[in-house]
Amino acid sequence: MSNVLIDNIDKVHTTEMGVDRIRKNLGLDNVDVVEWCKTKILDRNADITRQGKNWYVRIDGCVITVNASSYTIITAHKE
């Protein structure tokens, strides 16, 4: 299934503050947070929806929020 977020996965990124926030919220250590998020977004079981200016990716008990225009990962947290 084609999706604008998936089609632009190479543009997905985050800020240093975003990396810290996502690591803290999900308890991730010693992983590339952006690559971890990209893997989750590309997972066939990911439920990807767009609401307003953000994409929401629900998978494995967590929600990843991505800005729809800049492809910046804003946050990720457990559901």
N, C-alpha and C positions, 0 to 999 in steps of 0.2 A: 504494500500500500504506500503510495507516494504521500509525503507530508513535507510542508515547507521547512519545518525544523530539521527533519532528517536530511532533506536535500541540501541544507546549509550547515551540516554538522561540523564542517571544517572551520566555520566562523565562530563556533561556540568557545567561549573563554570566560574568565572571571578576574576579579581584582585580588590583590593580596589580602584585603579585608574579607573578601568573599571566600577565599581558601580557608582562612582562619575560622570563619563563621560556619562553613560547611563541615570542617573537621570536628569542631566542637559539637555541633548539632547531631552529627551522625556517629561520633566516636571513632573517626578514621585516623589512623596513624601511619606515617611512612608510605603514603600512596599519593600518586599524582591525582589530585582531586578532579581536575578537568577531564582527564582520561577516564577516571572512574565514572563521572557523570555521563560522558559520551557513551561509554559502554552500556550504561543503564538506559539511556535514551534510545539507543539502537536495538535494544533487546526486543524480540518479537512480542513479548508479554507486556511491554510498556503501554500504558493507557495515556495517550497524548491528547490534551485538549487545549484550546486557546480561549481565554477569557480576557477581553479587553486588550491591554498592551502586553500581556504575558502568556507564555506557554506554561502549562503545568503537566509534569510527567509523573505519573503514579506507578510505582513498581516496587516490589519486595518490601512493602510497608513504609516506603518513604515517598516524599513529594519533592521534586526538583522544580524550581521556578526559574524560567529563562525569559529575559526581556525579548519580545518579538521583533523589535527593530534593530537592536544592537547585538543580539545573541549572547548577551552577558548573563552568566548564571548568577542570579541574585542571591538565592539561598537554597538550601535543601534541609529538610527536617523529617523526622519520623512522624508517621500518621498517628 
